[in-house]
């Protein structure tokens, strides 16, 4: 009845002289000697499992340990499967990056954040550009402002070697608000377009008039 990966004390491994016992249906059987509790479990063809060793007295449950361990492993696998893994994406800028390229890269950076990724944005200084760190700081400052509606800084931008970098973390609440606003704007545009079509219906008569005017 024992699982392969045992984490708790079971049966004769339980050392506490007195234990609080819960049966397989969740009913409290009270405090008794561990020997007596084991006798009850054995009589039912089940195991005595110490589920809370730090309690006073320790809490033990009468269960089928094989099934108990299987159910726990299944829950752990499900939790691991549902756990969101945050990948770090990197976006590189240069001090002399033009406006179009900055906008293009910022757009990708925003998309990464909306998808839930952590992003490292950095400015790489080459050659004599390292003597003008203020250019990179201005670029990074603008970037922080542009991303403020969906992200938060893990820490202030800092210089290391020839890189000025910062890590941006997705802000779930801000991202949800951003998505809601985008959705509202789309609905509003759709309503506006629908009103225009209703107020200016294209009929055969209108088409004829347009042809005559032409």
N, C-alpha and C positions, 0 to 999 in steps of 0.2 A: 504493500500500500504506500510505501514511501517513494517520493519523487527522486529524481537523479540529483537535482540541485537543492539540497536541503538548507534552508536559511534559519529555521527555528528549531528549538529543542523539541523532540517528540518522544512520547512514551517513556521508556526507562531513562532517557537522557535528561528528563526534567528533574532538577535537583532540589527545588524548593519543597520544604516539608508540608506546607499548606498552600493550596491554590484555590482560586475562585473559578468555578466551572460553568461553562455554557454548553448546552447540548447542540446537536446538529440542526435543530429547528430554531435555535436562538433563545431557548428557554434557560433562565438562570437556575442552576441546581444548587447554588450556594457555595460556601467555603468548606473544604474538606481536605483530607490528606491527599497528596499526589498519588499515593499507593491506591487509595480508595477510588480516586478519579480514574486511574488507569484500569482498575478492575471493571468499572462500569463501561469504559470504552471498549475493552477487550470482549466483554460479554455481548456487546452490540456489533462486534466484528468491525470496529472502527479504531481510529487512532486518537491519542490525546496530544494536542498541539498547543504549545505555549505561544499565544499570540500577542501577549504584552508582558514581557519579562520585567519591565521597570515598575509595574503596578505593585501595590502592596496589599494583599498578596498577589503574586503573578496571576494573570488571567489565562486560563486554558480552555480550549474548545474541543469538543468531541466531534471529529469529522473523518471522512475518508481522505487521508492525506494526499494520496495520488490525485484525486479529483480536485482537492483544495489547491494543490501546487499547480495543476494544469490550468485552472481558472485564473490563478494569479498571473501565470506566464502569458496567458491570452490577453489579459488586461494590460500588461506591461508592453506587449507587442503592439496593441492597438494604440496605446498612449504614445509610443515611439513613432508609429506611423503617422499619427495626427500632429506630432510635434513639428512646428514650423522651423525649418533650417534656414538661417539667414546667411546668404552668400555675400561676400564683399566684392563689389564691382569697382573698377578704377577708371577714372576719366582724367586725361592729361591735358594740361593747357601750357602754352608758352607765353612769356611776357609780351611778345609781339603778336599774339593771336588776334586776327581781325574780328570785327563785330559779328559778321555772318557765321564764322566758325564757332565763336563763343555761343551764339544763340543755338546753333546746331547741336553742340555738345551739351549745352544746358538742357535742351529738350530731351536728349537721351538720359541724362542724369535724373531728370524728373520722372521719366518712365521707370527707371530702375527703382526709385524710391516708392513709387505708386505700387509697383509689383512686390514691395516688401523687402528689397535688398538694402544692405548697408553699403554706402558708397564712399570711396576715398577719392577726393578731388585734389589734384596737386598741380602746382606750377613748377616746371622744370627750367632752371636757369642755366644757360650755356654761355661759355666764354665770358666776355666782359659784361654781359647782362646781370651777372651776380652782383655788380656794383650798384644796381638799381632795384633793390628789393621792394621799394615803395610801389613799383608798377605791379608786381605780383600781389602785394597786399591790397591794392585798390581792386584788382580783378577778383580776389577772393572775397573782399568785402561786398562787392556787387553780387557775387554768387550767393552769399549767405542771405542777402536781401531777397533775391529772386526765388529762393527755395524756402523762405520762411513760412509760406502758407501750407507746406506739406511735410516739412522736415525739421529736425532739431540738431544742433551741433553736439557731437559727443564731447568735444573740448575745443577751445579756441584754436584758430590756425597757428601753426608753429613751423619754424624753420629748422631743417635738419639736413646738413650738407648743402647740396644745391637744389633742394626741394622745399617748397613752402606747401604744406598740405593740411587738410582738415578732413575729419570723418563726419559724414552726415547719416543720421538715423531716421528711418521713416516714422512719422508721427501718425499713428492710426486714427486718432480723433480728427486731426487736421485733414488727413487724406479722405476720410469719410465725408467731412464737410465739403471738401473740394469736389468730390464725386457728386454729392447732392446738388451743389451749385451748378455743375456742368449739366446735370440731368434737367434741372429747372430751366436753364438757358435753352437747351434743345427743345423742350416742350413749348417754351414761349415763342421760339422761332417757328415751330411747326404751326402754332395757333395763328401767328401773324401771317404766315404764308397761306393758311386756310382762309383767313378773312379776306385777303387780297383776291383769292380765286372766287370767293362768294360774291364780292362786290364788283368784280370784273369778269363775269362768266364769258367764256368763249363760245359763241353760238354761230350757226351758219349765217345768220343775218349780219353779225359783226364782221365775219370773214368777207361777206359780199361787199359791205361798206368799205372795208379796208382795200379790197381790190379796186373798187370804183375810184377811191381817193388816189390810189397809185396811178 
